[in-house]
Amino acid sequence: MPFEYFQSYQADQFSFINIPKAMVTEEIFSPLSIQAKILYGMLLDRMSCAQKNKWIDEENRVYIIYPISEIAKDMNISKRKAINSMAELVGMGLVEKKHIGQGRSNVLYIKKFVITSD
């Protein structure tokens, strides 16, 4: 199948989800499904909204708001698969959910994928 070349005016028309290389190459992340790794990349991308929306808590920690229904839509997967992928990240300790209640979306704290030793 012949694909066309990008023209100069088209060079920046796509945005990409960056998945940290460590998510693929490091043994510690091997239990995560590819879908969970993609979701983590999407959550990192969503962090750009945090600063713009001033999503910073009283301890100066950045958080995001990303409802499961929106994740499912953005990833073109079922709500159940979105829940399972999020559960993998929570179980690994890469995401912490804070329940707000009253029908509002959970606050998500995205944790750094790099492990530091003290």
VMD Tcl script that builds the backbone (N, CA, C; Angstrom):
set m [mol new atoms 354]
animate dup $m
set s [atomselect $m all]
$s set {name element resname resid chain x y z} {
  {N N MET 1 A 0.847 -1.173 0.000}
  {CA C MET 1 A 0.000 0.000 0.000}
  {C C MET 1 A 0.894 1.240 0.000}
  {N N PRO 2 A 0.765 2.092 -0.980}
  {CA C PRO 2 A 1.610 3.296 -1.029}
  {C C PRO 2 A 1.066 4.397 -0.115}
  {N N PHE 3 A 1.898 4.829 0.808}
  {CA C PHE 3 A 1.529 5.915 1.710}
  {C C PHE 3 A 2.114 7.211 1.185}
  {N N GLU 4 A 1.410 8.308 1.415}
  {CA C GLU 4 A 1.861 9.609 0.938}
  {C C GLU 4 A 2.835 10.241 1.915}
  {N N TYR 5 A 3.641 11.143 1.423}
  {CA C TYR 5 A 4.564 11.913 2.252}
  {C C TYR 5 A 3.810 13.023 2.959}
  {N N PHE 6 A 4.318 13.404 4.130}
  {CA C PHE 6 A 3.787 14.590 4.796}
  {C C PHE 6 A 4.324 15.820 4.080}
  {N N GLN 7 A 3.494 16.815 3.946}
  {CA C GLN 7 A 3.918 18.103 3.409}
  {C C GLN 7 A 4.280 19.012 4.573}
  {N N SER 8 A 5.015 20.069 4.319}
  {CA C SER 8 A 5.515 20.931 5.395}
  {C C SER 8 A 4.401 21.481 6.278}
  {N N TYR 9 A 3.277 21.826 5.717}
  {CA C TYR 9 A 2.177 22.392 6.501}
  {C C TYR 9 A 1.450 21.333 7.347}
  {N N GLN 10 A 1.760 20.045 7.138}
  {CA C GLN 10 A 1.101 18.968 7.857}
  {C C GLN 10 A 1.948 18.401 8.991}
  {N N ALA 11 A 3.154 18.885 9.159}
  {CA C ALA 11 A 4.123 18.275 10.067}
  {C C ALA 11 A 3.658 18.218 11.518}
  {N N ASP 12 A 2.865 19.176 11.943}
  {CA C ASP 12 A 2.458 19.181 13.357}
  {C C ASP 12 A 0.969 18.872 13.562}
  {N N GLN 13 A 0.347 18.184 12.625}
  {CA C GLN 13 A -1.089 17.931 12.734}
  {C C GLN 13 A -1.446 16.759 13.637}
  {N N PHE 14 A -0.463 15.990 14.064}
  {CA C PHE 14 A -0.742 14.850 14.928}
  {C C PHE 14 A -0.142 15.079 16.304}
  {N N SER 15 A -0.854 14.637 17.299}
  {CA C SER 15 A -0.279 14.632 18.635}
  {C C SER 15 A -0.075 13.170 19.016}
  {N N PHE 16 A 0.843 12.934 19.931}
  {CA C PHE 16 A 1.210 11.574 20.274}
  {C C PHE 16 A 1.129 11.345 21.765}
  {N N ILE 17 A 0.880 10.117 22.128}
  {CA C ILE 17 A 0.913 9.705 23.521}
  {C C ILE 17 A 2.301 9.137 23.754}
  {N N ASN 18 A 3.022 9.696 24.693}
  {CA C ASN 18 A 4.360 9.212 25.021}
  {C C ASN 18 A 4.257 8.195 26.146}
  {N N ILE 19 A 4.795 7.027 25.895}
  {CA C ILE 19 A 4.853 5.985 26.906}
  {C C ILE 19 A 6.316 5.853 27.304}
  {N N PRO 20 A 6.622 6.018 28.579}
  {CA C PRO 20 A 8.017 5.915 28.996}
  {C C PRO 20 A 8.616 4.568 28.580}
  {N N LYS 21 A 9.816 4.616 28.034}
  {CA C LYS 21 A 10.496 3.404 27.581}
  {C C LYS 21 A 10.606 2.374 28.710}
  {N N ALA 22 A 10.817 2.849 29.919}
  {CA C ALA 22 A 10.941 1.957 31.072}
  {C C ALA 22 A 9.693 1.092 31.238}
  {N N MET 23 A 8.547 1.595 30.843}
  {CA C MET 23 A 7.309 0.818 30.950}
  {C C MET 23 A 7.372 -0.450 30.102}
  {N N VAL 24 A 8.151 -0.397 29.043}
  {CA C VAL 24 A 8.261 -1.533 28.133}
  {C C VAL 24 A 9.478 -2.393 28.464}
  {N N THR 25 A 10.566 -1.754 28.875}
  {CA C THR 25 A 11.833 -2.482 29.010}
  {C C THR 25 A 12.139 -2.981 30.417}
  {N N GLU 26 A 11.583 -2.360 31.439}
  {CA C GLU 26 A 11.928 -2.726 32.815}
  {C C GLU 26 A 11.044 -3.858 33.332}
  {N N GLU 27 A 11.668 -4.811 33.964}
  {CA C GLU 27 A 10.995 -5.997 34.494}
  {C C GLU 27 A 9.882 -5.644 35.476}
  {N N ILE 28 A 10.078 -4.614 36.258}
  {CA C ILE 28 A 9.095 -4.242 37.280}
  {C C ILE 28 A 7.715 -3.945 36.676}
  {N N PHE 29 A 7.707 -3.479 35.431}
  {CA C PHE 29 A 6.441 -3.128 34.787}
  {C C PHE 29 A 5.879 -4.249 33.915}
  {N N SER 30 A 6.542 -5.388 33.870}
  {CA C SER 30 A 6.080 -6.491 33.014}
  {C C SER 30 A 4.679 -7.011 33.376}
  {N N PRO 31 A 4.239 -6.929 34.634}
  {CA C PRO 31 A 2.869 -7.388 34.920}
  {C C PRO 31 A 1.773 -6.519 34.289}
  {N N LEU 32 A 2.106 -5.299 33.905}
  {CA C LEU 32 A 1.105 -4.401 33.324}
  {C C LEU 32 A 0.789 -4.793 31.889}
  {N N SER 33 A -0.476 -4.742 31.543}
  {CA C SER 33 A -0.881 -4.986 30.157}
  {C C SER 33 A -0.465 -3.795 29.295}
  {N N ILE 34 A -0.395 -4.044 28.002}
  {CA C ILE 34 A -0.078 -2.957 27.062}
  {C C ILE 34 A -1.125 -1.855 27.182}
  {N N GLN 35 A -2.379 -2.244 27.385}
  {CA C GLN 35 A -3.458 -1.259 27.523}
  {C C GLN 35 A -3.228 -0.367 28.742}
  {N N ALA 36 A -2.789 -0.932 29.845}
  {CA C ALA 36 A -2.514 -0.143 31.049}
  {C C ALA 36 A -1.335 0.799 30.801}
  {N N LYS 37 A -0.342 0.341 30.067}
  {CA C LYS 37 A 0.816 1.187 29.758}
  {C C LYS 37 A 0.419 2.357 28.867}
  {N N ILE 38 A -0.460 2.100 27.917}
  {CA C ILE 38 A -0.966 3.185 27.070}
  {C C ILE 38 A -1.775 4.167 27.911}
  {N N LEU 39 A -2.598 3.637 28.801}
  {CA C LEU 39 A -3.380 4.506 29.686}
  {C C LEU 39 A -2.453 5.378 30.524}
  {N N TYR 40 A -1.370 4.814 31.036}
  {CA C TYR 40 A -0.426 5.610 31.828}
  {C C TYR 40 A 0.131 6.761 30.980}
  {N N GLY 41 A 0.470 6.477 29.734}
  {CA C GLY 41 A 0.925 7.541 28.830}
  {C C GLY 41 A -0.141 8.610 28.647}
  {N N MET 42 A -1.386 8.193 28.549}
  {CA C MET 42 A -2.480 9.153 28.405}
  {C C MET 42 A -2.657 9.979 29.672}
  {N N LEU 43 A -2.479 9.351 30.822}
  {CA C LEU 43 A -2.577 10.082 32.086}
  {C C LEU 43 A -1.458 11.109 32.204}
  {N N LEU 44 A -0.257 10.731 31.775}
  {CA C LEU 44 A 0.854 11.691 31.781}
  {C C LEU 44 A 0.540 12.861 30.857}
  {N N ASP 45 A -0.042 12.564 29.706}
  {CA C ASP 45 A -0.414 13.612 28.761}
  {C C ASP 45 A -1.461 14.540 29.379}
  {N N ARG 46 A -2.372 13.962 30.106}
  {CA C ARG 46 A -3.447 14.729 30.751}
  {C C ARG 46 A -2.896 15.678 31.829}
  {N N MET 47 A -1.699 15.366 32.340}
  {CA C MET 47 A -1.090 16.219 33.367}
  {C C MET 47 A -0.890 17.648 32.860}
  {N N SER 48 A -0.788 17.827 31.545}
  {CA C SER 48 A -0.638 19.178 31.015}
  {C C SER 48 A -1.862 20.034 31.341}
  {N N CYS 49 A -3.016 19.397 31.506}
  {CA C CYS 49 A -4.235 20.118 31.895}
  {C C CYS 49 A -4.169 20.577 33.347}
  {N N ALA 50 A -3.412 19.848 34.150}
  {CA C ALA 50 A -3.374 20.129 35.587}
  {C C ALA 50 A -2.887 21.536 35.875}
  {N N GLN 51 A -1.805 21.914 35.252}
  {CA C GLN 51 A -1.265 23.250 35.506}
  {C C GLN 51 A -2.232 24.320 35.000}
  {N N LYS 52 A -2.770 24.100 33.812}
  {CA C LYS 52 A -3.700 25.057 33.223}
  {C C LYS 52 A -4.943 25.236 34.093}
  {N N ASN 53 A -5.430 24.130 34.662}
  {CA C ASN 53 A -6.645 24.165 35.488}
  {C C ASN 53 A -6.372 24.374 36.972}
  {N N LYS 54 A -5.090 24.523 37.312}
  {CA C LYS 54 A -4.676 24.709 38.711}
  {C C LYS 54 A -5.138 23.547 39.585}
  {N N TRP 55 A -4.946 22.324 39.059}
  {CA C TRP 55 A -5.283 21.123 39.813}
  {C C TRP 55 A -4.096 20.756 40.693}
  {N N ILE 56 A -3.972 21.455 41.781}
  {CA C ILE 56 A -2.888 21.258 42.742}
  {C C ILE 56 A -3.522 21.251 44.125}
  {N N ASP 57 A -3.205 20.231 44.915}
  {CA C ASP 57 A -3.836 20.130 46.227}
  {C C ASP 57 A -3.088 20.953 47.273}
  {N N GLU 58 A -3.557 20.876 48.517}
  {CA C GLU 58 A -2.988 21.669 49.610}
  {C C GLU 58 A -1.562 21.258 49.954}
  {N N GLU 59 A -1.121 20.082 49.487}
  {CA C GLU 59 A 0.253 19.624 49.720}
  {C C GLU 59 A 1.141 19.855 48.495}
  {N N ASN 60 A 0.652 20.676 47.560}
  {CA C ASN 60 A 1.364 21.028 46.330}
  {C C ASN 60 A 1.557 19.833 45.400}
  {N N ARG 61 A 0.669 18.843 45.497}
  {CA C ARG 61 A 0.715 17.685 44.608}
  {C C ARG 61 A -0.241 17.916 43.447}
  {N N VAL 62 A 0.226 17.590 42.259}
  {CA C VAL 62 A -0.583 17.740 41.051}
  {C C VAL 62 A -1.521 16.549 40.932}
  {N N TYR 63 A -2.748 16.821 40.525}
  {CA C TYR 63 A -3.700 15.752 40.274}
  {C C TYR 63 A -4.426 16.027 38.971}
  {N N ILE 64 A -5.125 15.015 38.482}
  {CA C ILE 64 A -5.934 15.198 37.287}
  {C C ILE 64 A -7.329 14.654 37.541}
  {N N ILE 65 A -8.236 15.059 36.702}
  {CA C ILE 65 A -9.596 14.542 36.710}
  {C C ILE 65 A -9.825 13.949 35.325}
  {N N TYR 66 A -10.083 12.654 35.304}
  {CA C TYR 66 A -10.241 11.944 34.027}
  {C C TYR 66 A -11.224 10.801 34.271}
  {N N PRO 67 A -12.502 11.054 34.058}
  {CA C PRO 67 A -13.521 10.036 34.322}
  {C C PRO 67 A -13.315 8.772 33.482}
  {N N ILE 68 A -13.651 7.641 34.042}
  {CA C ILE 68 A -13.529 6.355 33.344}
  {C C ILE 68 A -14.270 6.381 32.014}
  {N N SER 69 A -15.440 6.983 31.990}
  {CA C SER 69 A -16.218 7.038 30.740}
  {C C SER 69 A -15.448 7.787 29.651}
  {N N GLU 70 A -14.724 8.818 30.039}
  {CA C GLU 70 A -13.927 9.586 29.081}
  {C C GLU 70 A -12.691 8.796 28.641}
  {N N ILE 71 A -12.087 8.067 29.574}
  {CA C ILE 71 A -10.948 7.209 29.237}
  {C C ILE 71 A -11.384 6.160 28.219}
  {N N ALA 72 A -12.516 5.523 28.491}
  {CA C ALA 72 A -13.034 4.495 27.578}
  {C C ALA 72 A -13.276 5.073 26.187}
  {N N LYS 73 A -13.848 6.247 26.138}
  {CA C LYS 73 A -14.121 6.894 24.850}
  {C C LYS 73 A -12.811 7.249 24.147}
  {N N ASP 74 A -11.876 7.854 24.870}
  {CA C ASP 74 A -10.614 8.283 24.269}
  {C C ASP 74 A -9.775 7.106 23.768}
  {N N MET 75 A -9.851 5.973 24.479}
  {CA C MET 75 A -9.063 4.799 24.100}
  {C C MET 75 A -9.844 3.851 23.180}
  {N N ASN 76 A -11.108 4.185 22.944}
  {CA C ASN 76 A -11.966 3.365 22.104}
  {C C ASN 76 A -12.064 1.932 22.639}
  {N N ILE 77 A -12.293 1.835 23.944}
  {CA C ILE 77 A -12.445 0.539 24.614}
  {C C ILE 77 A -13.697 0.584 25.473}
  {N N SER 78 A -14.092 -0.571 25.982}
  {CA C SER 78 A -15.267 -0.621 26.847}
  {C C SER 78 A -14.944 0.004 28.206}
  {N N LYS 79 A -15.994 0.377 28.883}
  {CA C LYS 79 A -15.832 0.937 30.226}
  {C C LYS 79 A -15.162 -0.086 31.146}
  {N N ARG 80 A -15.526 -1.364 31.008}
  {CA C ARG 80 A -14.939 -2.436 31.822}
  {C C ARG 80 A -13.429 -2.524 31.586}
  {N N LYS 81 A -12.988 -2.439 30.330}
  {CA C LYS 81 A -11.554 -2.492 30.033}
  {C C LYS 81 A -10.836 -1.272 30.599}
  {N N ALA 82 A -11.489 -0.123 30.562}
  {CA C ALA 82 A -10.900 1.083 31.133}
  {C C ALA 82 A -10.748 0.938 32.643}
  {N N ILE 83 A -11.766 0.381 33.284}
  {CA C ILE 83 A -11.715 0.144 34.733}
  {C C ILE 83 A -10.587 -0.827 35.067}
  {N N ASN 84 A -10.474 -1.904 34.288}
  {CA C ASN 84 A -9.430 -2.899 34.534}
  {C C ASN 84 A -8.034 -2.321 34.336}
  {N N SER 85 A -7.857 -1.515 33.306}
  {CA C SER 85 A -6.548 -0.893 33.047}
  {C C SER 85 A -6.176 0.064 34.172}
  {N N MET 86 A -7.147 0.832 34.634}
  {CA C MET 86 A -6.904 1.743 35.750}
  {C C MET 86 A -6.575 0.947 37.015}
  {N N ALA 87 A -7.277 -0.147 37.222}
  {CA C ALA 87 A -7.027 -0.990 38.403}
  {C C ALA 87 A -5.600 -1.545 38.382}
  {N N GLU 88 A -5.098 -1.878 37.215}
  {CA C GLU 88 A -3.713 -2.351 37.100}
  {C C GLU 88 A -2.740 -1.266 37.561}
  {N N LEU 89 A -2.976 -0.048 37.120}
  {CA C LEU 89 A -2.081 1.067 37.483}
  {C C LEU 89 A -2.178 1.386 38.972}
  {N N VAL 90 A -3.378 1.324 39.514}
  {CA C VAL 90 A -3.574 1.544 40.952}
  {C C VAL 90 A -2.876 0.438 41.734}
  {N N GLY 91 A -3.058 -0.799 41.296}
  {CA C GLY 91 A -2.447 -1.937 41.964}
  {C C GLY 91 A -0.927 -1.885 41.957}
  {N N MET 92 A -0.358 -1.358 40.888}
  {CA C MET 92 A 1.096 -1.220 40.764}
  {C C MET 92 A 1.597 -0.038 41.601}
  {N N GLY 93 A 0.685 0.870 41.991}
  {CA C GLY 93 A 1.073 2.040 42.764}
  {C C GLY 93 A 1.429 3.246 41.912}
  {N N LEU 94 A 1.111 3.184 40.625}
  {CA C LEU 94 A 1.412 4.296 39.724}
  {C C LEU 94 A 0.324 5.365 39.717}
  {N N VAL 95 A -0.850 5.003 40.192}
  {CA C VAL 95 A -1.971 5.946 40.271}
  {C C VAL 95 A -2.606 5.783 41.646}
  {N N GLU 96 A -2.942 6.903 42.242}
  {CA C GLU 96 A -3.685 6.900 43.501}
  {C C GLU 96 A -4.988 7.647 43.252}
  {N N LYS 97 A -6.093 7.002 43.612}
  {CA C LYS 97 A -7.399 7.629 43.430}
  {C C LYS 97 A -7.882 8.185 44.756}
  {N N LYS 98 A -8.439 9.379 44.697}
  {CA C LYS 98 A -9.058 9.995 45.865}
  {C C LYS 98 A -10.536 10.150 45.541}
  {N N HIS 99 A -11.365 9.467 46.311}
  {CA C HIS 99 A -12.804 9.514 46.074}
  {C C HIS 99 A -13.364 10.833 46.595}
  {N N ILE 100 A -14.035 11.540 45.730}
  {CA C ILE 100 A -14.635 12.831 46.082}
  {C C ILE 100 A -16.085 12.625 46.516}
  {N N GLY 101 A -16.779 11.721 45.841}
  {CA C GLY 101 A -18.165 11.431 46.201}
  {C C GLY 101 A -19.151 12.397 45.581}
  {N N GLN 102 A -20.396 12.259 45.960}
  {CA C GLN 102 A -21.490 13.119 45.508}
  {C C GLN 102 A -21.586 13.182 43.984}
  {N N GLY 103 A -21.310 12.035 43.319}
  {CA C GLY 103 A -21.442 11.976 41.870}
  {C C GLY 103 A -20.335 12.653 41.091}
  {N N ARG 104 A -19.325 13.122 41.787}
  {CA C ARG 104 A -18.206 13.792 41.111}
  {C C ARG 104 A -17.124 12.778 40.776}
  {N N SER 105 A -16.334 13.084 39.765}
  {CA C SER 105 A -15.253 12.191 39.339}
  {C C SER 105 A -14.158 12.135 40.387}
  {N N ASN 106 A -13.494 10.989 40.439}
  {CA C ASN 106 A -12.357 10.828 41.340}
  {C C ASN 106 A -11.211 11.735 40.921}
  {N N VAL 107 A -10.439 12.133 41.892}
  {CA C VAL 107 A -9.194 12.850 41.644}
  {C C VAL 107 A -8.123 11.781 41.495}
  {N N LEU 108 A -7.279 11.918 40.497}
  {CA C LEU 108 A -6.223 10.944 40.237}
  {C C LEU 108 A -4.859 11.587 40.438}
  {N N TYR 109 A -4.060 10.979 41.273}
  {CA C TYR 109 A -2.668 11.394 41.444}
  {C C TYR 109 A -1.823 10.420 40.627}
  {N N ILE 110 A -1.119 10.932 39.653}
  {CA C ILE 110 A -0.265 10.105 38.810}
  {C C ILE 110 A 1.129 10.134 39.427}
  {N N LYS 111 A 1.623 8.959 39.735}
  {CA C LYS 111 A 2.912 8.879 40.410}
  {C C LYS 111 A 4.029 8.675 39.397}
  {N N LYS 112 A 5.213 9.103 39.776}
  {CA C LYS 112 A 6.384 8.980 38.912}
  {C C LYS 112 A 6.742 7.518 38.714}
  {N N PHE 113 A 7.065 7.161 37.496}
  {CA C PHE 113 A 7.405 5.776 37.182}
  {C C PHE 113 A 8.847 5.432 37.523}
  {N N VAL 114 A 9.638 6.424 37.872}
  {CA C VAL 114 A 11.037 6.214 38.203}
  {C C VAL 114 A 11.143 5.991 39.706}
  {N N ILE 115 A 11.811 4.911 40.076}
  {CA C ILE 115 A 11.999 4.600 41.487}
  {C C ILE 115 A 13.318 5.200 41.934}
  {N N THR 116 A 13.260 6.000 42.982}
  {CA C THR 116 A 14.479 6.618 43.516}
  {C C THR 116 A 14.833 5.968 44.839}
  {N N SER 117 A 16.101 5.868 45.089}
  {CA C SER 117 A 16.530 5.328 46.379}
  {C C SER 117 A 17.026 6.478 47.249}
  {N N ASP 118 A 16.693 6.429 48.506}
  {CA C ASP 118 A 17.065 7.512 49.422}
  {C C ASP 118 A 18.460 7.318 49.964}
}
mol reanalyze $m
mol bondsrecalc $m
mol representation Tube
mol addrep $m
